[in-house]
């Protein structure tokens, strides 16, 4: 039996600017590029406004045990 756990936002992880647009996978507080997005509002935005690293990682599972295998 295995249990998938969300990767925690580590203390000291860089906080994303709330005006920047990022993607996340299993943990809505951690962007695909590794930024802490816990204080950022969730919103829709066009691809050309998204973080380039998040876009590049969009179809990559965020970690072992990721239930959907891709970004939200």
Helices and strands as residue ranges (DSSP letters): G 47-49, H 52-56
